[in-house]
Amino acid sequence: MAEAPNFRDHLPSISDTENKRKWMYPQIIKGKLYNYREKLSYFFLLLLFSGPFIKINGEQLILLNVLERKFVFFGVIFWPQDFYLFVLAILTFVVFIVMFTAIFGRVWCGWACPQTIFMEMVFRKVENWIEGDYIQQQKLNAAPLNGEKVLKKGVKHFVFILISFFISNIFLAYIIGSDALMKIMTEPIIQHTSGFISIWVFTFVFYLVFSYVRELVCTVICPYGRLQGVLLDNQSMIVAYDYERGEPRGKVSKNTEQHLGDCIDCKLCIHVCPTGIDIRNGTQLECINCTACIDACDMVMEKTHRPTRLIGFMSEDQIKSKSSFKLSKKVYAYSVVFIILVSVLGYLLVSRSAIETTVLRAGGTLYQMRDNGTVSNLYNAELVNKTTDNVIFEMKAEDKNVTIQFIRKENSIKKGGSVKVTFFLIIPQKDIEEYKSEIEIDIFSNGKKIDEIKTNFIAPPN
């Protein structure tokens, strides 16, 4: 494989001569893979924009309300008491990403990452619509300041701000909820100053990312690309150049006898790359597996009457030995860990109680001896409703010899709410066999046990 010896020593977005950022003008070629990616991107955009406004069980589809510590996924509410589920879910997702990357490389970045979808399928299209194709954009940027340039640049950035403002509102709806967002939009600004400021802060951030930072998010800021160095191996399926077939590369000449590979060195794979790399140099962390180079190369191969997929999804072993694709042993290890985590997470979700109950003995108290030969302990309890419905409940001791005497009693909890109760547990002293014993309290709703909690009871043995 003919490759520049120093291609990994610098970013493709940095100019070698002027030592400053080199602006990317990727050429858009709408091949088969581009069309697939375009349809998938529009599906994700539709899902993203509609997510906050789809209601399931009275809750929006996805809510990440960090301020109120309320998280909703597909209509199911999770509270701080479910933090262990959140940690396990994040761990499961990380293992999945590791496993997926070890198999397919950075496909997530090119096909599903919001940064890529917004940049390539929204902002880039707007830019091409206003300023023209990649050649016209280069000429416009190089041209002196004139009326046409001011008009086109002004319209483009105005549209960018409008789109960023819209994205900002959707983003905030995932944080505070669509209902709270509608209040900010319809009620006087003075009543929602912090929300109004947040919308414009997010607008500025999104505008800055998609108008200036752009591919630097993928090549410099995002740490995911650097994971490829430890996750990929010779059996990983990635966007790669078949150097065994393509080298030595060179222009086609009809008048001379040539012994060249299939690569005609048209450099179209470089022109279409949104991060500016030369895929023929090998795997690079800047590659987001967007497959633009595959469409471009296939188009050239068809025009020159050669087999397609000189650039395609293939592993290093496939290129060298022309063998079929095989999964590496570490992928099987990742799969086992992933299946175990999914099984544990699934079990915990299914067995998750509707009511989260916390019972604590009242601070500063021991036991109380009563005149009727019984002993009591004082307790405080908090019950949190983790469902989307109001819950009517009843507390009972599992042991029939244990009596509950309420000082502050509640029998219902609003959806997403909590209540506190204070009560005595009373036991005949003749039934006490040890100083500290364990007592189970069951929570019932509609005759069904929905939670159980165990606590310690302190009393002198008989």
C-alpha positions as CSV (number, residue, x, y, z in Angstrom):
1,M,0.0,0.0,0.0
2,A,1.5,3.3,-1.1
3,E,1.0,5.7,1.7
4,A,2.5,9.0,2.8
5,P,4.9,8.2,5.7
6,N,3.8,11.2,7.7
7,F,0.0,11.3,7.0
8,R,-0.7,10.5,10.7
9,D,1.5,13.3,11.9
10,H,-1.0,16.1,11.3
11,L,-4.7,16.7,11.0
12,P,-6.1,16.9,7.5
13,S,-8.0,20.0,8.5
14,I,-4.8,21.9,9.1
15,S,-3.0,23.5,6.2
16,D,0.6,22.3,5.7
17,T,1.8,25.6,4.2
18,E,-0.1,28.2,6.2
19,N,-0.3,26.3,9.5
20,K,-3.9,27.2,10.0
21,R,-7.3,25.5,9.7
22,K,-8.1,24.3,6.2
23,W,-11.9,24.7,5.5
24,M,-13.6,21.5,4.2
25,Y,-15.6,21.6,1.0
26,P,-16.8,18.0,0.6
27,Q,-18.3,17.1,-2.8
28,I,-21.7,15.4,-2.5
29,I,-22.2,12.3,-4.7
30,K,-25.6,10.7,-4.2
31,G,-24.8,7.0,-4.6
32,K,-26.6,4.0,-3.2
33,L,-25.2,4.2,0.3
34,Y,-25.8,8.0,0.5
35,N,-29.4,7.4,-0.3
36,Y,-29.7,4.8,2.4
37,R,-28.0,7.1,4.9
38,E,-30.2,10.0,3.9
39,K,-33.4,7.9,4.5
40,L,-32.1,6.7,7.9
41,S,-31.1,10.2,8.9
42,Y,-34.6,11.6,8.1
43,F,-36.1,8.8,10.2
44,F,-33.8,9.7,13.1
45,L,-34.6,13.4,12.7
46,L,-38.4,12.7,12.7
47,L,-37.9,10.6,15.9
48,L,-35.8,13.2,17.5
49,F,-38.2,16.1,16.8
50,S,-41.3,14.2,17.7
51,G,-39.9,12.5,20.9
52,P,-40.8,15.2,23.4
53,F,-44.4,15.4,22.1
54,I,-45.3,11.7,22.0
55,K,-47.1,10.7,25.2
56,I,-47.2,7.3,26.7
57,N,-49.0,6.7,30.0
58,G,-49.3,10.5,30.3
59,E,-45.5,11.0,30.1
60,Q,-43.4,12.0,27.1
61,L,-41.5,9.4,25.2
62,I,-38.1,10.4,26.6
63,L,-37.4,12.9,29.4
64,L,-34.0,13.7,31.0
65,N,-35.0,16.1,33.6
66,V,-31.8,16.5,35.6
67,L,-33.2,19.5,37.5
68,E,-36.1,17.5,39.1
69,R,-34.1,14.2,39.0
70,K,-36.8,12.7,36.9
71,F,-36.0,10.5,33.9
72,V,-38.6,8.9,31.5
73,F,-37.9,6.3,28.9
74,F,-40.8,5.1,26.7
75,G,-43.4,6.2,29.4
76,V,-41.6,4.5,32.3
77,I,-40.5,6.9,35.1
78,F,-37.1,6.5,36.8
79,W,-36.3,8.4,40.0
80,P,-33.0,8.9,42.0
81,Q,-33.9,5.6,43.8
82,D,-33.4,3.9,40.5
83,F,-29.8,5.2,40.0
84,Y,-28.4,1.7,40.1
85,L,-30.5,0.9,37.0
86,F,-29.1,4.0,35.3
87,V,-25.5,3.0,36.0
88,L,-26.2,-0.5,34.8
89,A,-27.9,0.7,31.6
90,I,-24.9,3.1,30.9
91,L,-22.5,0.2,31.5
92,T,-24.5,-2.0,29.1
93,F,-24.6,0.7,26.5
94,V,-20.8,1.2,26.7
95,V,-20.2,-2.6,26.3
96,F,-22.5,-2.6,23.3
97,I,-20.6,0.4,21.7
98,V,-17.3,-1.4,22.4
99,M,-18.6,-4.6,20.8
100,F,-20.2,-2.8,17.9
101,T,-17.0,-0.8,17.2
102,A,-14.8,-3.9,17.4
103,I,-17.0,-5.4,14.6
104,F,-18.0,-2.5,12.4
105,G,-15.7,0.3,13.4
106,R,-17.0,3.9,13.6
107,V,-20.3,3.3,11.7
108,W,-22.3,5.0,14.5
109,C,-20.5,8.3,13.7
110,G,-21.4,8.3,10.0
111,W,-24.9,6.9,10.2
112,A,-26.5,7.6,13.5
113,C,-24.6,10.4,15.4
114,P,-26.7,13.6,15.7
115,Q,-23.6,15.7,14.9
116,T,-23.2,14.0,11.6
117,I,-26.9,13.9,10.7
118,F,-27.4,17.6,11.4
119,M,-24.2,18.6,9.7
120,E,-24.5,16.5,6.5
121,M,-28.3,16.2,6.1
122,V,-29.4,19.6,7.3
123,F,-26.8,22.4,7.5
124,R,-24.7,21.1,4.6
125,K,-27.8,20.9,2.4
126,V,-28.8,24.5,3.3
127,E,-25.3,25.7,2.6
128,N,-25.3,24.0,-0.9
129,W,-28.8,25.4,-1.6
130,I,-27.7,29.0,-0.8
131,E,-24.1,29.1,-1.9
132,G,-23.9,26.4,-4.5
133,D,-21.8,23.2,-4.8
134,Y,-18.3,22.8,-3.3
135,I,-16.6,24.6,-6.2
136,Q,-18.9,27.6,-6.0
137,Q,-18.5,27.7,-2.2
138,Q,-14.7,27.9,-2.6
139,K,-14.9,30.6,-5.2
140,L,-17.4,32.6,-3.0
141,N,-15.1,32.4,0.1
142,A,-12.1,33.4,-2.0
143,A,-13.9,36.3,-3.6
144,P,-13.6,39.9,-2.2
145,L,-16.4,41.3,-0.1
146,N,-19.2,42.3,-2.4
147,G,-23.0,42.5,-2.5
148,E,-23.5,38.9,-3.6
149,K,-21.2,37.5,-0.9
150,V,-22.8,39.6,1.8
151,L,-26.3,38.5,0.7
152,K,-25.5,34.8,0.5
153,K,-23.5,34.6,3.7
154,G,-26.1,36.7,5.5
155,V,-29.0,34.5,4.4
156,K,-27.1,31.3,5.1
157,H,-26.1,32.3,8.7
158,F,-29.6,33.7,9.3
159,V,-31.1,30.3,8.3
160,F,-28.4,28.6,10.4
161,I,-29.5,30.6,13.5
162,L,-33.2,29.8,12.8
163,I,-32.4,26.0,12.6
164,S,-30.2,26.2,15.7
165,F,-33.1,28.0,17.6
166,F,-35.5,25.2,16.6
167,I,-33.0,22.5,17.7
168,S,-32.4,24.4,20.9
169,N,-36.1,24.3,21.7
170,I,-36.3,20.6,21.0
171,F,-33.2,19.9,23.1
172,L,-34.7,21.9,26.0
173,A,-37.9,19.9,25.7
174,Y,-35.9,16.8,26.5
175,I,-34.5,18.4,29.6
176,I,-37.5,20.2,31.2
177,G,-40.4,18.6,29.3
178,S,-42.5,19.7,26.4
179,D,-45.3,21.1,28.7
180,A,-42.8,23.4,30.5
181,L,-41.4,24.4,27.1
182,M,-44.8,25.4,25.9
183,K,-45.3,27.6,28.9
184,I,-42.0,29.4,28.1
185,M,-43.2,30.0,24.6
186,T,-46.7,31.1,25.4
187,E,-46.4,33.0,28.7
188,P,-44.7,36.3,29.3
189,I,-40.9,36.1,29.2
190,I,-40.5,37.7,32.6
191,Q,-42.0,34.6,34.2
192,H,-39.5,32.3,32.5
193,T,-36.3,34.3,32.3
194,S,-34.0,31.4,33.0
195,G,-35.7,29.2,30.4
196,F,-35.6,32.0,27.8
197,I,-31.9,32.5,28.5
198,S,-31.2,28.8,28.3
199,I,-32.9,28.6,24.8
200,W,-30.6,31.3,23.4
201,V,-27.5,29.8,25.1
202,F,-28.2,26.5,23.4
203,T,-29.0,28.3,20.2
204,F,-25.6,30.0,20.2
205,V,-23.8,26.7,21.0
206,F,-25.6,24.8,18.2
207,Y,-24.9,27.6,15.7
208,L,-21.3,27.7,16.7
209,V,-20.9,24.0,16.3
210,F,-22.6,23.7,12.9
211,S,-21.4,26.9,11.3
212,Y,-17.7,26.9,12.5
213,V,-16.5,24.0,14.5
214,R,-18.1,21.4,12.2
215,E,-15.9,18.3,11.5
216,L,-13.5,19.3,14.4
217,V,-16.2,17.8,16.7
218,C,-15.5,14.4,15.2
219,T,-11.7,14.7,14.7
220,V,-10.6,16.6,17.8
221,I,-13.3,17.0,20.4
222,C,-15.1,13.6,20.4
223,P,-13.1,10.9,22.3
224,Y,-14.9,8.1,20.5
225,G,-12.6,8.2,17.5
226,R,-9.5,7.5,19.7
227,L,-11.2,4.3,21.0
228,Q,-10.6,2.8,17.6
229,G,-6.9,2.4,18.3
230,V,-7.6,-0.1,21.1
231,L,-10.9,-1.6,19.8
232,L,-10.1,-2.3,16.1
233,D,-8.1,-5.2,15.0
234,N,-7.3,-7.0,11.6
235,Q,-10.7,-8.7,11.7
236,S,-12.8,-5.5,12.2
237,M,-15.2,-4.6,9.3
238,I,-14.4,-1.0,8.4
239,V,-14.4,1.3,5.5
240,A,-11.1,0.4,3.8
241,Y,-9.2,0.7,0.6
242,D,-8.2,-2.6,-1.1
243,Y,-4.6,-1.8,-1.7
244,E,-3.8,-5.3,-3.0
245,R,-6.1,-4.6,-5.9
246,G,-5.7,-0.9,-6.2
247,E,-1.9,-0.5,-6.2
248,P,0.2,0.7,-7.9
249,R,-2.2,3.6,-8.6
250,G,-2.0,5.8,-11.7
251,K,-3.8,7.6,-14.5
252,V,-5.1,5.5,-17.3
253,S,-3.3,6.0,-20.6
254,K,-4.4,4.4,-23.9
255,N,-1.2,4.9,-25.7
256,T,1.2,3.1,-23.3
257,E,1.4,-0.3,-21.8
258,Q,0.7,0.0,-18.1
259,H,0.9,-2.5,-15.1
260,L,-1.2,-0.6,-12.7
261,G,-3.9,-1.4,-10.1
262,D,-7.5,-0.4,-10.4
263,C,-7.1,2.9,-8.6
264,I,-6.7,5.7,-11.2
265,D,-5.7,8.2,-8.6
266,C,-8.7,10.5,-9.3
267,K,-8.7,11.6,-5.7
268,L,-12.5,11.7,-5.7
269,C,-12.5,9.8,-2.4
270,I,-10.6,12.7,-0.8
271,H,-12.9,15.3,-2.4
272,V,-16.1,13.7,-0.9
273,C,-14.7,13.1,2.6
274,P,-16.2,15.4,5.2
275,T,-13.1,15.2,7.3
276,G,-10.6,15.5,4.5
277,I,-8.7,12.3,4.8
278,D,-7.3,10.0,2.1
279,I,-8.8,6.6,2.9
280,R,-6.1,5.0,0.7
281,N,-3.6,5.7,3.5
282,G,-5.3,3.2,5.8
283,T,-7.5,3.4,8.9
284,Q,-7.5,6.8,10.5
285,L,-9.2,8.1,13.6
286,E,-10.7,11.0,11.5
287,C,-12.7,8.5,9.4
288,I,-16.3,8.4,10.5
289,N,-17.4,5.6,8.2
290,C,-19.9,7.8,6.3
291,T,-19.2,5.7,3.2
292,A,-19.1,8.8,0.9
293,C,-15.8,7.5,-0.5
294,I,-17.4,4.1,-1.3
295,D,-20.1,5.8,-3.5
296,A,-17.5,8.0,-5.2
297,C,-15.1,5.1,-6.0
298,D,-17.9,2.9,-7.2
299,M,-19.0,5.6,-9.6
300,V,-15.5,5.8,-11.0
301,M,-15.1,2.0,-11.2
302,E,-18.4,1.8,-13.2
303,K,-17.3,4.5,-15.6
304,T,-13.9,2.7,-16.2
305,H,-15.6,-0.7,-16.5
306,R,-13.9,-2.2,-13.4
307,P,-15.3,-4.1,-10.5
308,T,-16.9,-1.9,-7.8
309,R,-15.9,-1.9,-4.1
310,L,-12.3,-1.0,-4.5
311,I,-13.2,0.9,-1.3
312,G,-15.8,-0.8,0.8
313,F,-16.6,-2.5,4.1
314,M,-13.8,-5.0,4.6
315,S,-11.3,-6.1,7.2
316,E,-7.5,-6.1,7.0
317,D,-7.5,-9.9,6.9
318,Q,-9.9,-9.9,4.0
319,I,-7.7,-7.5,2.0
320,K,-4.5,-9.4,2.6
321,S,-5.7,-13.0,2.4
322,K,-8.9,-12.6,0.4
323,S,-10.6,-14.7,3.1
324,S,-14.2,-14.4,4.3
325,F,-15.2,-12.2,7.2
326,K,-14.7,-13.7,10.7
327,L,-15.4,-12.4,14.1
328,S,-12.4,-12.1,16.4
329,K,-12.3,-14.0,19.8
330,K,-12.6,-10.7,21.8
331,V,-16.0,-10.0,20.1
332,Y,-17.3,-13.3,21.5
333,A,-16.0,-12.2,24.9
334,Y,-17.8,-8.8,24.6
335,S,-20.9,-10.6,23.5
336,V,-21.0,-12.8,26.6
337,V,-20.5,-9.8,28.9
338,F,-23.2,-7.9,26.9
339,I,-25.7,-10.7,27.2
340,I,-25.1,-11.0,30.9
341,L,-25.6,-7.3,31.5
342,V,-28.8,-7.2,29.3
343,S,-30.2,-10.2,31.2
344,V,-29.5,-8.6,34.6
345,L,-30.8,-5.2,33.5
346,G,-33.9,-6.9,32.1
347,Y,-34.6,-8.8,35.3
348,L,-34.2,-5.7,37.4
349,L,-36.5,-3.7,35.2
350,V,-39.2,-6.4,35.3
351,S,-38.9,-6.9,39.0
352,R,-38.8,-3.2,39.8
353,S,-41.4,-2.3,42.3
354,A,-44.0,0.3,41.7
355,I,-43.5,1.9,45.1
356,E,-40.1,2.6,46.6
357,T,-40.3,2.4,50.4
358,T,-37.7,3.6,52.9
359,V,-38.3,2.8,56.6
360,L,-36.0,4.2,59.3
361,R,-36.2,4.0,63.1
362,A,-36.9,7.4,64.6
363,G,-33.6,9.1,65.6
364,G,-32.8,9.4,69.3
365,T,-35.3,6.7,70.4
366,L,-34.9,3.1,71.6
367,Y,-37.9,1.0,72.6
368,Q,-40.9,1.9,74.7
369,M,-42.3,-0.6,77.3
370,R,-46.1,-0.4,77.5
371,D,-48.4,-1.2,80.4
372,N,-50.2,-4.0,78.5
373,G,-47.0,-6.1,78.3
374,T,-46.1,-5.0,74.8
375,V,-43.0,-3.2,73.4
376,S,-43.0,-0.6,70.7
377,N,-40.5,1.1,68.3
378,L,-41.1,4.4,66.5
379,Y,-40.4,4.6,62.7
380,N,-40.5,7.1,59.9
381,A,-41.3,5.9,56.4
382,E,-41.2,7.5,53.0
383,L,-43.0,6.0,50.0
384,V,-42.3,7.2,46.5
385,N,-44.7,6.4,43.6
386,K,-42.6,5.5,40.5
387,T,-45.6,4.9,38.3
388,T,-47.7,7.2,36.1
389,D,-50.9,6.6,38.1
390,N,-52.1,7.6,41.6
391,V,-51.7,4.7,44.0
392,I,-53.8,3.8,47.0
393,F,-51.8,1.6,49.4
394,E,-52.0,-0.1,52.7
395,M,-49.1,-1.1,55.1
396,K,-49.2,-4.4,56.9
397,A,-46.7,-6.4,59.0
398,E,-45.9,-9.8,57.7
399,D,-45.9,-11.3,61.2
400,K,-49.5,-11.4,62.6
401,N,-48.2,-10.8,66.1
402,V,-46.9,-7.4,65.0
403,T,-49.3,-4.4,65.2
404,I,-48.9,-1.1,63.4
405,Q,-50.1,2.0,65.2
406,F,-50.0,5.1,62.9
407,I,-49.2,8.6,64.3
408,R,-49.3,10.2,60.8
409,K,-51.1,8.1,58.2
410,E,-51.4,8.3,54.5
411,N,-53.2,5.9,52.1
412,S,-52.6,7.4,48.7
413,I,-49.7,8.7,46.6
414,K,-50.0,10.9,43.6
415,K,-48.2,9.8,40.4
416,G,-44.6,10.7,40.6
417,G,-45.1,11.9,44.2
418,S,-44.1,10.8,47.7
419,V,-45.6,10.7,51.1
420,K,-44.2,10.3,54.7
421,V,-45.8,8.3,57.5
422,T,-44.9,7.9,61.1
423,F,-45.9,4.8,63.1
424,F,-45.2,2.4,66.0
425,L,-44.5,-1.2,65.6
426,I,-45.9,-3.0,68.6
427,I,-45.0,-6.6,69.7
428,P,-46.0,-8.6,72.8
429,Q,-42.8,-8.9,74.9
430,K,-43.5,-12.6,75.5
431,D,-42.8,-13.1,71.7
432,I,-39.5,-11.4,71.8
433,E,-36.5,-13.8,71.8
434,E,-33.6,-11.6,71.0
435,Y,-32.6,-8.0,71.5
436,K,-32.5,-7.1,67.8
437,S,-34.9,-8.9,65.4
438,E,-35.9,-8.4,61.8
439,I,-39.4,-7.4,60.8
440,E,-40.9,-7.3,57.3
441,I,-43.5,-4.7,56.4
442,D,-45.5,-5.3,53.2
443,I,-47.1,-2.6,51.0
444,F,-50.4,-3.6,49.3
445,S,-52.4,-1.9,46.6
446,N,-55.7,-3.3,45.4
447,G,-55.0,-6.5,47.4
448,K,-51.7,-7.1,45.6
449,K,-48.3,-6.8,47.3
450,I,-46.3,-4.2,45.5
451,D,-43.3,-3.7,47.8
452,E,-41.8,-5.1,50.9
453,I,-39.3,-3.6,53.3
454,K,-37.3,-5.1,56.2
455,T,-36.3,-3.2,59.3
456,N,-34.8,-3.9,62.8
457,F,-36.9,-4.0,66.0
458,I,-35.1,-3.4,69.3
459,A,-36.4,-4.7,72.6
460,P,-35.2,-6.7,75.6
461,P,-35.9,-10.4,75.2
462,N,-38.4,-12.1,77.4
